[in-house]
C-alpha cells in the first residue's frame, strides 16, 4: 500500500484539501459542538451508544464531542496516528485501500450502526486504510486516551465495540470478494443501494470519478456499467448525481452482497 505523504487531521481541526486519486472528492471542515444530555438525540443517533445502559452513557457523555462533516472530509490516512474514535450519527464514511500508484478501492464503510477507529480499540495506533466521508453527516468523537480510560468500567460499551469489530472484519471479507468476483454493473448497483440506505434519498451525490475510486475501476468501465443500469430502467444520471428511479429493479441488477451487507 501507498505510504502517506502527510499525517491525518485531528477531528477538531479544519480539514485540509486532499485527493484519494484523480478527481477526488471535495474538501470540508469539521465543527466541534457540545454533546447534549444522556437521552439527547445526538447520543442516541448511533446504534452502539443508543444500546448502552444509562450509567455507562452518562459516564461517556461528558467526554463526547459532536462534529459535523461534509462529503470528502478525511478522518485519517494510512499509517497516520489516529487521535480519536468516531461514532457517526448521520452520513457514511468509506475506508479505502491505497496502492503505491495512487489507485484506491473501498474495503469497508461505517455509519450510524458502528464506529470509526477499530485499530485504536484493537490496540493499534494507526490504520492500514484511509477513512473518507462519502456523504456529509454528523458524529460524536472520543479521544483515544479517554477511550482507554473508560473501557474497564464500561463492559457493555466494550462489548458493543467488540461486536462491531467482528462485523467490520466480515464486511472487509465480503467486499473484497465482491470486488474480485462480481462484474462492474453488479458492484455499482450494490453500492448505489447501500448509499441510498444510508442517505434516505434516491438522489445520490456521486460522479463517475468517485465511483471509479470506490470500485478500483477505470472510468470507461464505470460509464459502461451505469449505462447498463440506466437501460434497465433502474437509474438516471445527471451532472454530479445519480438518481435511483426503480429501487426494485436496481436490486435485481445487484449481486448477493447487498443482501449480505445490509
GIWOUR-V475525 format. One record per residue. N is the residue number from 1. PHI is phi as a letter, one per 30 degrees, with the letter a starting at -180 (NA if undefined). PSI is psi in whole degrees, -180 to 180 (* if undefined). D_CENTER is the distance of its C-alpha to the mean C-alpha in whole Angstrom. Layout:
N&PHI&PSI&D_CENTER  N&PHI&PSI&D_CENTER
//
This chain:
1&NA&158&19  2&d&139&20  3&d&140&21  4&d&148&19  5&c&-9&22  6&a&158&21  7&d&154&19  8&d&158&16  9&d&143&16  10&d&148&17  11&d&-23&15  12&d&0&18  13&c&166&19  14&d&132&19  15&d&141&17  16&c&163&19  17&d&142&18  18&b&170&17  19&b&134&16  20&c&-2&14  21&l&-171&17  22&e&135&20  23&i&42&19  24&d&170&16  25&d&167&14  26&d&166&16  27&d&163&16  28&a&175&15  29&c&164&17  30&b&136&16  31&c&129&18  32&d&135&19  33&b&162&21  34&d&144&23  35&d&135&21  36&d&-175&24  37&d&174&26  38&d&-27&25  39&c&12&25  40&d&152&23  41&e&-39&21  42&d&-45&18  43&d&-36&18  44&d&-4&19  45&d&-13&16  46&c&131&14  47&d&-38&15  48&d&-47&16  49&d&-37&17  50&d&-25&19  51&d&3&21  52&d&148&22  53&d&153&26  54&e&-39&27  55&d&-37&29  56&d&-42&26  57&d&-38&24  58&d&-39&27  59&d&-40&27  60&d&-36&23  61&e&-40&23  62&d&-14&25  63&c&-9&23  64&d&141&20  65&b&136&19  66&c&139&17  67&b&158&15  68&c&139&14  69&b&152&12  70&c&168&12  71&e&128&11  72&j&-7&11  73&d&132&11  74&c&115&10  75&d&-44&10  76&a&161&12  77&c&171&13  78&d&133&15  79&i&9&18  80&d&149&18  81&e&139&18  82&c&114&16  83&d&-24&17  84&b&154&15  85&c&155&13  86&b&132&11  87&c&96&11  88&d&142&9  89&c&-12&12  90&a&155&10  91&j&-173&8  92&b&131&4  93&c&132&2  94&c&144&3  95&c&115&6  96&c&135&9  97&d&141&13  98&b&125&15  99&d&169&19  100&d&-33&22  101&d&5&23  102&j&-9&19  103&d&148&18  104&b&161&14  105&a&141&13  106&d&132&9  107&c&-14&10  108&a&161&7  109&b&160&4  110&b&156&4  111&a&-146&6  112&d&-10&10  113&d&-12&11  114&b&-149&10  115&b&159&9  116&c&128&8  117&k&30&11  118&e&-42&12  119&e&-35&15  120&d&-45&16  121&d&-33&17  122&d&4&19  123&j&7&21  124&c&152&19  125&c&-14&19  126&b&171&17  127&c&154&14  128&d&-3&15  129&b&157&11  130&c&130&10  131&c&119&7  132&b&137&7  133&d&121&6  134&d&-33&7  135&b&146&8  136&d&156&10  137&a&-158&10  138&b&162&12  139&a&165&12  140&c&133&14  141&c&152&15  142&b&126&17  143&d&145&19  144&d&-35&19  145&d&-33&23  146&d&-38&23  147&e&-48&21  148&d&-36&23  149&d&-35&26  150&d&-29&25  151&e&-43&24  152&d&-29&27  153&c&9&28  154&b&75&25  155&d&-36&26  156&d&-37&24  157&d&-47&21  158&d&-40&21  159&d&-39&21  160&d&-41&18  161&d&-40&16  162&d&-43&18  163&d&-41&17  164&d&-34&14  165&e&-42&14  166&d&-42&16  167&d&-36&14  168&d&-41&11  169&d&-43&14  170&d&-36&15  171&d&-43&12  172&d&-43&12  173&d&-47&16  174&d&-46&15  175&d&-39&13  176&d&-43&16  177&d&-38&19  178&d&-45&17  179&e&-35&17  180&d&-32&21  181&c&-19&22  182&c&151&21  183&d&168&23  184&d&-47&21  185&e&-39&21  186&d&-44&20  187&d&-40&17  188&d&-46&16  189&e&-43&18  190&d&-46&15  191&d&-38&12  192&d&-41&14  193&d&-41&14  194&d&-40&11  195&d&-39&10  196&d&-40&13  197&d&-35&13  198&d&-30&10  199&c&-19&12  200&h&33&15  201&b&144&17  202&d&-11&18  203&c&112&18  204&c&130&15  205&d&72&15  206&b&145&15  207&c&168&17  208&e&-38&19  209&d&-42&18  210&d&-37&14  211&d&-36&14  212&d&-42&16  213&d&-36&14  214&d&-42&11  215&c&-8&14  216&i&32&16  217&c&160&19  218&d&152&22  219&e&-40&22  220&e&-35&25  221&d&-39&24  222&d&-45&21  223&d&-42&24  224&d&-43&26  225&d&-43&23  226&d&-37&22  227&d&-41&26  228&d&-41&27  229&d&-34&24  230&d&-41&26  231&d&-29&29  232&d&-6&28  233&i&19&28  234&c&-33&24  235&b&168&23  236&b&134&24  237&c&155&23  238&b&180&24  239&d&109&23  240&i&7&20  241&a&162&19  242&b&131&19  243&c&128&20  244&d&120&21  245&c&-18&24  246&b&97&25  247&d&-40&22  248&d&-41&24  249&d&-36&25  250&d&-39&22  251&d&-34&21  252&d&-29&24  253&d&-15&23  254&d&162&20  255&d&177&20  256&d&-11&20  257&d&-30&17  258&d&-49&16  259&d&-36&18  260&d&-31&17  261&c&-10&13  262&d&*&14
//
